């Protein structure tokens, strides 16, 4: 009886499982100095691996790549969202760039080479 229940459960899960849709946001800070003008904040919105809208601090506004993204970019560029994203460069990136520079980038190790024949 237990094996029948297990088999039925596995069959039910296999047949009734739905493909999922993934929505996610990727935020990043790219920098070549610790100064604010050497930092770029990027926030990308993706749905099923397709980037539909992004914000770059160097552009200063949202840019849509699909019809849905263009509609939202226009709405967000005229609302308080764009002002909040512009401030993220300073509030989010500037503090973390200092930490990354101090902890990782200032430390160097002499390179070694090992040859095999």
C-alpha positions as CSV (number, residue, x, y, z in Angstrom):
1,X,0.0,0.0,0.0
2,X,2.8,2.4,0.9
3,X,4.6,1.7,-2.5
4,X,1.3,2.4,-4.3
5,X,1.0,5.8,-2.5
6,X,4.6,6.6,-3.2
7,X,4.2,5.7,-6.9
8,X,1.0,7.7,-7.2
9,X,2.6,10.7,-5.5
10,X,5.6,10.7,-7.8
11,X,3.3,10.3,-10.8
12,X,1.1,13.2,-9.6
13,X,4.1,15.4,-9.0
14,X,5.5,14.6,-12.4
15,X,2.3,15.2,-14.3
16,X,1.1,18.2,-12.4
17,X,4.3,20.1,-12.0
18,X,4.2,23.5,-13.6
19,X,7.0,25.3,-15.3
20,X,8.0,28.2,-13.2
21,X,8.5,31.8,-14.2
22,X,11.5,33.6,-12.8
23,X,11.5,37.3,-12.0
24,X,14.6,38.7,-10.4
25,X,16.6,41.9,-10.0
26,X,20.4,42.2,-10.3
27,X,22.1,45.2,-8.7
28,X,25.8,45.8,-9.2
29,X,28.5,48.4,-8.6
30,X,31.3,48.7,-11.1
31,X,34.2,50.9,-10.1
32,X,37.7,51.9,-11.1
33,X,38.4,54.3,-8.2
34,X,37.0,55.0,-4.8
35,X,35.7,58.4,-6.0
36,X,32.0,58.8,-6.7
37,X,32.6,59.7,-10.3
38,X,34.5,56.4,-10.9
39,X,31.5,54.3,-9.8
40,X,28.6,53.1,-11.9
41,X,25.5,51.6,-10.3
42,X,23.4,49.2,-12.5
43,X,20.1,47.6,-11.7
44,X,18.6,45.1,-14.2
45,X,15.1,43.6,-14.1
46,X,14.8,40.1,-15.7
47,X,11.9,37.8,-16.4
48,X,12.6,34.3,-17.7
49,X,16.3,35.2,-18.4
50,X,15.2,38.2,-20.6
51,X,16.3,41.6,-19.4
52,X,13.3,43.9,-19.9
53,X,14.4,47.1,-18.1
54,X,17.6,48.5,-16.6
55,X,18.8,51.5,-14.7
56,X,22.4,52.8,-15.1
57,X,23.7,55.7,-13.1
58,X,25.8,56.9,-16.0
59,X,22.6,57.3,-18.1
60,X,20.6,58.5,-15.1
61,X,17.3,56.9,-16.1
62,X,15.5,53.6,-16.8
63,X,15.8,52.1,-20.3
64,X,13.3,49.5,-21.5
65,X,14.2,46.7,-23.9
66,X,10.8,45.3,-24.5
67,X,7.3,46.8,-24.9
68,X,6.6,46.1,-21.3
69,X,9.9,47.5,-20.2
70,X,9.5,50.6,-22.3
71,X,6.1,51.3,-20.7
72,X,7.5,50.9,-17.2
73,X,10.6,52.9,-18.0
74,X,8.5,55.8,-19.0
75,X,6.4,55.5,-15.9
76,X,9.3,55.1,-13.5
77,X,11.3,58.0,-15.1
78,X,8.5,60.3,-14.4
79,X,8.0,59.2,-10.8
80,X,10.0,59.1,-7.5
81,X,11.7,55.8,-8.4
82,X,14.3,57.4,-10.7
83,X,15.4,59.8,-7.9
84,X,15.7,56.9,-5.5
85,X,17.9,55.0,-7.9
86,X,20.2,57.9,-8.6
87,X,20.8,58.1,-4.8
88,X,21.7,54.4,-4.7
89,X,25.1,55.1,-6.3
90,X,26.1,57.0,-3.2
91,X,24.2,55.1,-0.5
92,X,24.8,51.6,-1.8
93,X,28.0,51.6,-3.8
94,X,30.2,54.2,-2.2
95,X,30.2,52.5,1.2
96,X,30.8,49.0,-0.3
97,X,33.5,50.2,-2.7
98,X,35.6,51.4,0.3
99,X,35.2,48.0,2.0
100,X,36.1,46.1,-1.2
101,X,39.1,48.2,-1.9
102,X,40.4,47.9,1.6
103,X,39.8,44.2,2.1
104,X,40.6,42.7,-1.3
105,X,42.1,45.0,-3.9
106,X,44.9,46.5,-1.9
107,X,46.3,43.1,-1.0
108,X,48.6,41.6,-3.5
109,X,50.5,38.4,-3.7
110,X,53.6,37.7,-5.7
111,X,52.7,35.5,-8.6
112,X,54.2,32.0,-8.9
113,X,54.6,29.8,-12.0
114,X,54.8,26.1,-12.0
115,X,55.8,24.3,-15.3
116,X,54.9,20.8,-16.1
117,X,56.2,18.7,-18.9
